[in-house]
Amino acid sequence: MTRACEYRLYEHPVLPSRLVKIGFCWPALIVGPAWLIFRRLWIPIATLLVLAGIAYHLNHHNVSDGMVLNACFYMEDQKQWVSLAGSGITDMDCVTRTENIDFAILVLAQILTAWFANTLWARDLINRGYTLSKSVLARSLDDAQAILLREEESLADHE
């Protein structure tokens, strides 16, 4: 059984209306930054890229003993990961650990993007002159559109 979600209708005096689901955005989870680009959310995409770049840099340039890769370091001149002598970690473990952390960073970025994507889009619509006109509970976008269409027809019949 599908759970009902809230959909909000945003209207603009000139531009077409937009229906935005409130909550987790599956398309943003699947395509991530491409969804943000498609919706023209430039500040969130720039923020996401900068934060992912910082996390990647910290992962690949282990400068502190308190970091996760404290038994590994990157040798710039040899372009490879090397473990500290006597750490019990092999050079291959360092490479694998670094790649796993890179993957975890990407997965976390995708999940965070999907979690906040619709909220960011709704805020952007308001900033571009849209106003929230209605809110409906529906199981899907198609159901929400059908409910709104029935409400419009009902209002037209009463006039």
Secondary structure by P-SEA (a helix, b strand, c coil): cbbbbbbbbbbccccbbbbbbcccccccccaaaaaaaaacaaaaaaaaaaaaaaaaaaaaccccccccccccccccccccccccccccccaaaaaaaaaaaaaaaaaaaaaaaaacaaaaaaaaaaaaccccccccccccaaaaaaaaaaaaaaaaaac
